[in-house]
Amino acid sequence: MNPFDLRSALLARHAQHVVLIHFPIALFLVAVAFDILAVWANKDAWRQFAFLNLTLAALAVIPALLTGVAAWQWQLEGQHLKGILLYHLLTASTAALCIWASWWMRFRQRRTAKSSSRGRLALVVEVVGAFFVMLAAHLGGFLSGVNS
């Protein structure tokens, strides 16, 4: 197989998910890190950078989820999920919900009067989301053969 053959790379049954998933993972984890740094150092520029990354992560989750479901349908022909694949789907879905909830909370916080309790709750949701992102990525590594 030629590594520069675009046709085989783009038309592989699950290659798109494996490539696309790295964007929301990186964007979200960077957003969480900069949100924690912004709270610690009280820097508005870091809060804005974190929100930008959070926005991009929330957008990048959509094609990642769609290609994951497509890979399941193509690769396994829609069979019932079990084992690691089921856990991967559940943790990835939870992570996606946490990412969207975090974005929504930060978006509302920026539009309304800044509430410290709302900001703390958003930070908790982000940290929980980061846990589920890492767990889903870990399970996905086993599915792709990287962690085996």
Secondary structure per residue as TSV (DSSP state, phi and psi in degrees):
chain	resnum	aa	ss	phi	psi
A	1	M	-	360.0	131.3
A	2	N	-	-83.5	125.0
A	3	P	T	-67.6	-15.4
A	4	F	T	-102.4	11.1
A	5	D	-	-82.1	99.8
A	6	L	H	-65.2	-34.1
A	7	R	H	-61.8	-46.4
A	8	S	H	-71.4	-31.2
A	9	A	H	-71.9	-42.0
A	10	L	H	-78.6	-25.8
A	11	L	S	-101.7	5.9
A	12	A	S	-63.4	148.4
A	13	R	S	-63.1	-32.9
A	14	H	S	-131.1	11.1
A	15	A	H	-65.0	-33.8
A	16	Q	H	-63.2	-41.2
A	17	H	H	-64.4	-43.8
A	18	V	H	-61.6	-35.2
A	19	V	H	-78.7	-48.0
A	20	L	H	-70.0	-26.9
A	21	I	T	-66.4	-24.0
A	22	H	H	-67.4	-27.9
A	23	F	H	-66.8	-54.0
A	24	P	H	-65.9	-32.4
A	25	I	H	-61.3	-53.4
A	26	A	H	-65.0	-45.3
A	27	L	H	-62.4	-42.6
A	28	F	H	-69.6	-44.1
A	29	L	H	-65.0	-36.2
A	30	V	H	-66.9	-39.7
A	31	A	H	-61.2	-44.4
A	32	V	H	-63.7	-44.0
A	33	A	H	-61.1	-43.9
A	34	F	H	-73.8	-28.2
A	35	D	H	-66.3	-41.8
A	36	I	H	-64.4	-44.0
A	37	L	H	-62.8	-37.7
A	38	A	H	-65.2	-39.1
A	39	V	H	-67.5	-43.1
A	40	W	H	-66.6	-44.4
A	41	A	H	-97.7	-7.6
A	42	N	T	55.3	52.3
A	43	K	-	-112.1	120.4
A	44	D	H	-68.3	-32.9
A	45	A	H	-62.9	-37.1
A	46	W	H	-70.8	-34.4
A	47	R	H	-63.5	-42.0
A	48	Q	H	-66.5	-41.1
A	49	F	H	-63.5	-40.9
A	50	A	H	-63.4	-41.6
A	51	F	H	-66.5	-38.9
A	52	L	H	-60.9	-46.5
A	53	N	H	-64.5	-37.9
A	54	L	H	-65.3	-40.0
A	55	T	H	-63.2	-45.7
A	56	L	H	-65.9	-36.9
A	57	A	H	-64.9	-42.3
A	58	A	H	-63.0	-37.0
A	59	L	H	-72.0	-38.9
A	60	A	H	-72.4	-19.9
A	61	V	H	-65.9	-33.4
A	62	I	H	-60.5	-55.6
A	63	P	H	-66.7	-28.8
A	64	A	H	-65.0	-44.1
A	65	L	H	-66.0	-43.2
A	66	L	H	-62.9	-41.9
A	67	T	H	-71.9	-28.2
A	68	G	H	-66.4	-44.8
A	69	V	H	-65.9	-39.4
A	70	A	H	-63.6	-40.7
A	71	A	H	-62.7	-40.0
A	72	W	H	-62.0	-44.6
A	73	Q	H	-67.0	-42.0
A	74	W	H	-75.6	-46.0
A	75	Q	H	-71.6	-45.9
A	76	L	H	-108.6	4.0
A	77	E	T	54.6	39.3
A	78	G	T	72.8	19.2
A	79	Q	-	-61.3	160.7
A	80	H	-	-63.2	138.2
A	81	L	-	-82.2	146.0
A	82	K	-	-155.1	161.8
A	83	G	H	65.4	-140.5
A	84	I	H	-61.5	-37.3
A	85	L	H	-63.9	-39.7
A	86	L	H	-64.9	-46.2
A	87	Y	H	-63.1	-37.3
A	88	H	H	-63.4	-44.0
A	89	L	H	-63.3	-43.9
A	90	L	H	-66.1	-44.6
A	91	T	H	-70.1	-36.7
A	92	A	H	-67.2	-39.4
A	93	S	H	-65.6	-41.2
A	94	T	H	-63.6	-41.6
A	95	A	H	-62.4	-42.3
A	96	A	H	-63.1	-42.7
A	97	L	H	-62.3	-40.5
A	98	C	H	-65.3	-39.4
A	99	I	H	-63.8	-47.1
A	100	W	H	-66.5	-39.8
A	101	A	H	-64.7	-41.4
A	102	S	H	-61.4	-44.7
A	103	W	H	-62.4	-45.6
A	104	W	H	-61.2	-42.8
A	105	M	H	-65.1	-42.0
A	106	R	H	-68.8	-37.0
A	107	F	H	-63.3	-46.8
A	108	R	H	-64.4	-37.2
A	109	Q	H	-65.0	-37.2
A	110	R	H	-71.5	-32.4
A	111	R	H	-80.6	-31.6
A	112	T	S	-104.8	-179.3
A	113	A	-	-59.9	136.4
A	114	K	-	-69.4	117.6
A	115	S	-	-105.6	126.6
A	116	S	H	-69.4	-32.3
A	117	S	H	-69.4	-37.2
A	118	R	H	-66.8	-38.3
A	119	G	H	-65.8	-39.1
A	120	R	H	-67.5	-40.1
A	121	L	H	-64.6	-40.9
A	122	A	H	-62.0	-38.9
A	123	L	H	-66.4	-37.5
A	124	V	H	-64.2	-44.6
A	125	V	H	-62.3	-38.3
A	126	E	H	-64.8	-42.9
A	127	V	H	-66.5	-41.9
A	128	V	H	-62.3	-42.5
A	129	G	H	-61.5	-39.9
A	130	A	H	-62.9	-38.4
A	131	F	H	-60.6	-47.0
A	132	F	H	-69.5	-33.1
A	133	V	H	-61.5	-47.4
A	134	M	H	-66.5	-38.3
A	135	L	H	-66.6	-43.2
A	136	A	H	-63.8	-39.9
A	137	A	H	-65.5	-39.5
A	138	H	H	-62.0	-46.6
A	139	L	H	-66.1	-38.0
A	140	G	H	-63.4	-32.5
A	141	G	H	-63.7	-37.4
A	142	F	H	-67.0	-38.5
A	143	L	H	-66.9	-36.2
A	144	S	H	-84.0	-10.5
A	145	G	T	94.7	0.4
A	146	V	S	-71.1	-40.3
A	147	N	-	-95.0	10.5
A	148	S	-	-90.1	360.0
